[in-house]
Amino acid sequence: MIKEWRRRRAARRVKPGDGRPLRPFRWWQLLSRALFYLRLTHDDGRQVVYAVDVMHGRTDESGAVHAHLYVDGRQHARSGLPAAFPVHGGTVEVRTSVFGLRRCHYVTTEGAEHPLVPDRDSAEGRRAYVDRAHPELSRWVGHLSSAVLVVALLLLASQLGEQLTRPEEIARHVGAFTSPVDLSKWGNVLVGLGAAAASTERALRLRYHWLLDGGAG
């Protein structure tokens, strides 16, 4: 019920596009742009190519980041994020996190979900190539990213527990907790950088968990 309410709310943000052509992906946009494609066959047998274009960090006057939907290379619609674009047979849903896209999926009217295909020159496309060409390496990288986030979350929780139980009036009732790991300032910086890198790697695969990646953000 909540998911359907969010979907309807996102759909109300969709505005008509101006028909401008889709610009090709450039190498210098690796960290600032996400571009995904969806090919659908309409009832008349015609194949249509949809594209979702998101420029990270580019906001409007209200501070909102926008997603743009292109149909056969022309801008068809735009929306603030999170976005829900109506397309043939369903909806394209787009959501972002601090580290990139957390969702860019085609959801059919029957409820099936399919991730869109990233542009091969984008950061997401290059990560997808590694997954296809070196699946074992890709799997280990994914496991490493998850492990880094788990460790960072445990360290954060232990340090937070120590800070919360430090006041005498609280320690008197629940006891004082001492973190088993005492990191230096630079140690905390390195853990934070590692967590950011891990969440960025997961965002390139459209992976997101509210506790792991949300905590890193």
N, C-alpha and C positions, 0 to 999 in steps of 0.2 A: 504493500500500500504506500509506504513512504517512498519506495523507488519509483513508483508510477507518478506520485505527486512531484517528485524532483524532475522527472522526465517531462511532464506537462509544463512545469515552470521554466525549464530550459528551452522548450519549444517556443514559448512566448517571447524569448529574446531574439529569435531569428528575424533578420531583416533582409530585404531583397538586395542582391548584388548589383553591381553596375556594369557587368559584362566585360570587365577588363581581362586581358589574356593572362594566363598563368605563367609566371616567370620561371625559367629553369633554375635548378638548384646549383649554387656556386660553392666552391670549396671553403671559402672564407665564412660561410654561414653554418659551419658544422656545429658551433656552440650556440647559435642564436635562432635556428630555424628547424622546424619539423615538417616533413612533407610525406603524406601517405596517400595510397591509391586504392580504389575499389572498382572492380569491373562487374557490371551487372547486365544480364540479358533481359530486356523488356518483353512484354507479352507479344509484341509484333516481331520478335526475333532480332531486334536491333540491339547491339552491344553498346553500352554507355560507360564511359570512364569517369568516375567521380574522383576528386582529389581534395584532400583536407590540408590546408596550409596554415601553420601557426608560427608566428614570429615571437619567440620568447623575449620578454622584457620590453616589447613595444606596446605601450598602453595608450588609451584615449585620454580625454580630459578628466574623466572620472577615475582613472587609474586601472581600468579593466583591460585585460589581454583578450584579443579577439581571435577566433578561428574563422577561416574563409573556406567556403565550399565551392569547388569548381566543377562544372559539368562539361566534359569534352573540351577542356582547356579554357573555359570562360567562367568568370566569377558569377555564381548563381545565387549565393546567399552568404551572409556573415552573421556572427553572433558572438556576444561576450561569453566567456567561459564560466562554468561548464556549459557545453553546447549540445543540442539534440537536433540534428538536421533531418527532416523528413526526406526519404529517398524511396525509390521504387522497392516495394516489398518490405519496408521497415524503416529504421532510423539509424543514423550514424551518430554515436555518442562520443564526445571529446571532453576529457578532463585533464587538468594539469596538476603537478605538484611543484615543490620548490626546485626539483632537480630535472624537470622535463615533463613529458606526457606520462600520465598514469593510466590513461585509457584512450583508445581510438578504435572503437569497435562498431561493426555493423550488427545491429540487433534486429532480427526478422520479426514479423508480426506474430510468429509462432513462439518467439522467445529464444531462438537459437542465436548464439553470439559468435562472431567471426572477426578476428583482428584484421585491420587493414594492412596493406603491404607497403613498407617504407620505400621511399626513393632510394635507389642503389647508391647514390652519391652522398646521402645524408649520414649522420652519425648512426642513426638507427639502422639504416641500410647496410652500413659497413659492419655493424655488430651482427646483423642477420647473416651476412656473408660468412663471418667467422663461424657462426653456428652451423651453417650448411657445410662449409669446407673442412672444419676441424671440430666435429661434434664433441669429441672427448675433452679437448681443451676448453671448449665453450662450457661444458658441464662443470668442469673444475673451477672455472672463473665464476660461474654462477654460485657454486657452493661456497667459494671464498668470500664473495660479496655478502651472502647471508650470514656467514660466520663472523665477519667483521662487524656487522650490524648487531648481532646478538651480544658480542663482547662489549661493544660500545654501550649498548642498552644496560647490561649488567653493571658496568662501571658507573654509569650515570645514576642508576638506582642506588648503588651502594654509597656513592658520595652524597646523594640527596638524603638518604636515610641518616647518614652521619650528621649532616647539617640540621635536619629536623629534630633530632634527639639531643642536640648539643645543649640547648637551654636547660638550666637546672630544674625548673618546674616541670618540664616534660620528662626529663631523665628520671626524676623521682618516681613517676608513675609507670612508665613503660621501659625504663632502663636506657642507658646510653649505648648507641651502636657505633662501633668503630669499623671503618671500611678496611677490609683486608689488603687493599691496594692503595698506596699513597703515591699518586702521580704528581710530578712537578708541573709547573705551568706549561712548559713546552711539551710535556707528555700528554697533557689534556688537549693541547693544540693538535698534536699528531693524531690522536684518537679521533678528534673532530674532523680532521682532513680525511682520514681513512674512511670514516662513516659517510662523509659527503661523496667521496669517490665511489663507494659501494652503492649508495643510493642512485647515483648518476648512472652507473652500469646497469642497475636494475631498471631504471627508467627507459634506457635504450631498448629494453626487451618488453616494455609495457608491464613491468612487474611492480606491484605496490602493496604494501601492508601497512595499515594505519598505525600499528605499534612500532614496527621496525623503521620504516621509511619516514613515517610521521614524526617519530622521536628524533631522527637524524636531522629533520628540517626545523 
